[in-house]
């Protein structure tokens, strides 16, 4: 199964597997195993703790202060660290957390084909509204993106389909891989980055989010 589906190729194998160190590596995110710290926390007090280097965490909505803790936890398998976000509450319906890589455009050329991948899990869920991983690009002012959606779903409430009941509240664990994104064959590449986005269903929303072995590859 692994051979046929090339799952092992989706994830970085060591901290130095990055294009900025050697063009032989097609993985272009500069902190793939989250071994370095010092990223940007732009959440105005919502998130406390350590942020991995080359990453930014931000939010939308009406989060209260100190509702999310961030930590880097050593992995038992030796592949660096997991970025663990513990959400103890959310301020309002559809509050979101976003995790964005640093700008990758300098490592990319016209016609490159990209995809993002990572291990991700959510547990202890309550009022989960889903999450996704995407790559976003801008070439000559034209925006493009591709994403892998992880919205679990059933719809038991016919009169109100957008309640939390629409979304699976079971634990989610696995490897996410986006579809391929092809950069335009001509034009100026002004922005390329990967992003996770997590959405919650309001007061009482809880979760432990775990991300590891983050990668953005050039095919």
N, C-alpha and C positions, 0 to 999 in steps of 0.2 A: 504493500500500500504506500509506504513512504517513498520507495523508488519510483513508482508510477506517478505519484502526485508531486514529487520534488518538494515536500514540505520542509525538509531541512534547509533548502536553499532560500527559504523565505526569511530566515532569521540570522543575525550576525553571530559569528562564532567566538570572537574575541574583541577586546576594547579597541585595538588598533586597526580593525577592519573598517577603514574609511578612506574615501577618495582623496582627502586632503593630505594624507600621508603617502599614498601611492596610487597612481592611476590604474594599477592592476586591480585595485578593489573598486567594484562598481557600487558599493554602498556609500552614500554621500552624506548621511547624517553624522555629525561630529561627536556624538556621545552615545553610541549605540547600546552600551551596557550600563549606562547611567553611573559610570565610575567617577565622574567629575561633578562637582557642585558649583553653585553660584549663578543659577538661572534667575529669571526675572519674575517677581511676584507682583502682579498689577491688580490685585483683588481688594485693595483698600481695607485690609484687616480681616477679611473673611478667612483666608488661608494662612495658617502659621506653620513654621517648620522649614525644612530644607527643600530647595528646588534644584533639580538637576541642571547642570550647565547646558547651554545651547537650547534651552526651553523657556517658554513663557506660559504662565497660568493666568487666566483671566475669568471674568464672570459676567453674566447678565442677570438682571432681576434684582430682588430686594433682600439679598442675604444679610443676615446679622453678622456682627463681628465674631471671629473665633469659632465658626461652625465647622470648619474643615481643618484637619491637621495633615501635614505632608511629611513623609519620611522616606528615606532610602534604606531598604532592608536587604541584607546580603542573601543571595539565593543559595539554596542547598546544593544545587547542581554546579555551582562555580561560574555561571554565566553572569558575573557582575551583580547588579542590584535590581530589585523591583522598586518602582516608584509607587508608594502606597498612599492613597488619599482616603482618609476616614471622614465620612460625612456624618455628623451627628444630628443634623437637622437642615432643612432648607426654609428660606424665609417666605416663599410664596409659590403659587402654582407656576410651573414651567421655568423656574430658576435653572440656570445652566452654568456648568463649568467647562472651560475650553483649555486644552493643552496644545500649544503650537511649537513646532520646531523653529530653530533659527532660520534665517534666509539662506536658501540653497542655490540661488540663481547663478552664482559665480562658478559652480561646479557643473553647469548644464549648458549644452549646446543645442542649436536648432535641430529638430528631428529626433532628439533623444526620446526614448520611451521609458517612462518611470512607473514604479508602483511602490506603495508603502506596505509595511507588515509589522506586526508586533504580537506578543502574547498579551492577552488582557483577560481580566476576570472582574466580576462584580458579585458580591455576596452580602448577606444581611439586608436584603432589599426591602424597601417599603415605599410604595408610590413611585416606583421606577418608571420613567417615561422613555427609556431607551438610550442608546449611544451609537456613535459611528466613527469610523476612521476615514479620512479623505486626503487627497492631494489637491492643492489649489495652485493655479499658475496664471500669470498675466504676461501676454506677449503683444507688443504694440497696443497696449491699452485694452486688449480683449481678454476677458476673464474666462477661465475654464476650470472645471474640477471633476473628479470622480470620487466615489465613496463606496465603502462597504457598510451596509446598514445592518444593525442588529436590533431590530424592533420585534419583540416577540408578540404575539397577537391572537387574541380571540376577542369576540365582540358580543358579550351577553346582554348588553343594555341597548335595546333597539332605539330608545328615545334619546339617548345621550351617548353616542359612540365615542366621545373623547374623554370619558372618565378613565381613571386608572385601571379599571377592569379590562381595558383593551390591551394592556401590556402585560407580558409575562413577568411575574415577580419571582420566578425561580432563579437560582444562582446561574450565572453565565461564565463559562470558562472556555478558552480556546485561542487559536491563532487566527487573527484577522489579516486578510490581504486584500488590498483594493484592486479593482480592475486596472488595466494599463491606461496611462495618460500619455498621449503623444504630443510633444512640444511642437509648435508650428515650425514649418520648414524654413520660413523667413521671418524677419522682424526682430525687434529688441526684446530680450527676455528680462523683464524688470522685477519679477517676483515668482518664486516657487517655494512652497513649504507644505508640510504635512500637519494635520490637525485632528485631535480627538475632541469630540463634543459629547457631554453627558447631560441629560435633562431629567429633572425631578418633578414630582407632582404636588409639591406644596409642603406646608407645615407637617412635621412628622416624617419627612422623607429622609431615609437613612441608607447608607451603603458603605462598603469597603471596596474601593477601586484599586486594582493592582495592574500595573503595566510593566512589561519587561522586554528586553531584546528588541528595541525599537529600531526600524531600518527604513531607509528610502533607497531603492535600488534603481540604477540605470540598466535596462536590458541590453 
